[in-house]
Amino acid sequence: NNVTDSSGQNNNGNMVGFTSTSSAITAGKLGQGLKFDGVNDVVTGPTYNGVKTVSFWLKPNSTTQQILMLDASLASTSISSGTVSANNFTSPTIYVDGAVSSTISNTNWHFITITTGTGINASAIKVGQTGTGYYAGSIDDVRIYNRTLSASEIKQLYNMGSDKINT
């Protein structure tokens, strides 16, 4: 029921609500990802202080989704009618597929990155849930940084997965 942190920092997550952990594992953009049912699947994580960048690959079942909550004050990401938003981030910059953008026009794999200059103390990481909303689709390679990644670093992360065939 654990999601192992591959960075070596031991920031592992806990799978909650998944009917079967084996059926939740799916082909990701970079190796294995998780498939969320949109009903009650969530991965909870440890506390992070000073979050300035969040990035992840997602393949949503629809372009209207709740995705990720960082803390109890609902610093969160969501997609509404294809527009990615970063709620309660201070002056966020949103990147889609390695470029400044906030639009997702389909349900293929997309690389989302949100940066802010003001760190967020994330007391309750929840991947796959914001408030009472749950995400339906696949997520892979969630990354949380205590610094603001540069545009070139974000493009480099995108390029790591953009040449993969999984669509």
SVG drawing of the C-alpha trace seen along z (x, -y; Angstrom):
<svg xmlns="http://www.w3.org/2000/svg" viewBox="-17 -37 36 44">
<polyline fill="none" stroke="black" stroke-width="0.4" points="0.0,0.0 3.0,-2.3 4.3,-4.3 8.1,-4.4 9.9,-7.7 12.4,-7.0 14.5,-10.2 16.1,-8.5 14.7,-11.0 12.3,-8.5 9.2,-10.7 7.0,-7.7 3.3,-7.9 0.4,-5.8 -2.3,-4.4 -5.8,-4.9 -9.1,-3.8 -7.7,-1.7 -9.7,1.5 -6.5,3.4 -3.0,2.0 -2.1,4.4 -4.9,3.1 -4.0,-0.5 -0.5,0.0 -0.6,-0.9 1.8,-1.9 3.0,-5.4 4.8,-7.9 8.1,-7.0 7.8,-3.4 4.9,-2.6 2.2,-5.0 -1.1,-4.8 -4.6,-4.6 -7.1,-6.6 -10.9,-5.7 -12.3,-9.2 -14.3,-7.9 -12.0,-7.5 -8.4,-6.7 -5.8,-9.0 -2.1,-8.8 -1.2,-10.7 2.3,-11.9 4.5,-13.4 4.8,-17.0 6.8,-19.3 7.9,-22.8 8.5,-25.5 7.1,-23.8 7.9,-26.0 7.5,-23.6 5.1,-20.7 5.3,-18.6 3.7,-15.4 2.6,-13.5 -1.1,-12.9 -3.5,-11.2 -7.0,-12.3 -10.2,-10.5 -11.7,-13.9 -10.5,-17.5 -12.4,-18.5 -10.7,-17.0 -9.4,-17.6 -5.8,-16.5 -3.6,-17.4 -3.9,-19.1 -0.9,-20.4 -2.2,-21.4 -5.3,-22.0 -5.8,-25.5 -6.3,-23.8 -3.3,-24.9 -4.4,-22.6 -4.3,-21.9 -7.3,-21.1 -8.5,-21.2 -11.8,-22.8 -12.9,-22.6 -9.3,-22.0 -7.8,-24.9 -5.2,-24.0 -5.5,-26.1 -3.2,-26.5 -5.5,-27.5 -4.0,-29.4 -0.5,-29.5 1.0,-33.0 1.6,-34.2 2.0,-30.8 3.4,-30.0 1.8,-27.0 3.5,-24.9 1.9,-22.3 4.2,-19.9 7.3,-22.0 5.9,-25.4 4.1,-28.2 0.5,-27.4 -2.6,-26.4 -4.5,-24.5 -5.1,-20.7 -7.1,-19.9 -7.3,-16.1 -6.9,-13.1 -3.5,-12.1 -0.4,-12.2 0.5,-15.8 3.4,-17.1 2.1,-19.7 4.4,-21.9 3.4,-24.7 6.0,-27.1 5.7,-29.8 8.2,-32.1 6.5,-31.9 6.9,-28.5 3.9,-26.6 4.0,-24.6 2.2,-21.4 0.9,-19.7 -1.3,-17.2 -0.2,-16.0 -3.0,-14.3 -2.4,-13.1 -5.7,-12.4 -8.0,-14.5 -8.8,-18.1 -11.5,-18.8 -14.2,-16.4 -13.2,-15.9 -11.3,-12.9 -9.2,-12.4 -10.0,-9.8 -7.1,-8.8 -3.4,-8.0 -0.6,-9.9 3.1,-9.3 6.3,-10.8 5.0,-13.3 7.8,-15.6 7.8,-18.3 10.7,-20.8 11.6,-23.4 12.9,-25.7 11.4,-27.2 12.6,-25.3 13.7,-27.3 12.0,-27.1 15.0,-25.1 14.8,-22.6 11.1,-22.1 11.7,-21.6 14.4,-19.0 12.0,-17.1 9.3,-17.2 11.8,-16.0 12.6,-12.9 9.1,-11.7 8.1,-13.3 9.8,-10.7 8.0,-7.8 5.3,-6.2 2.6,-5.8 -0.3,-8.0"/>
</svg>
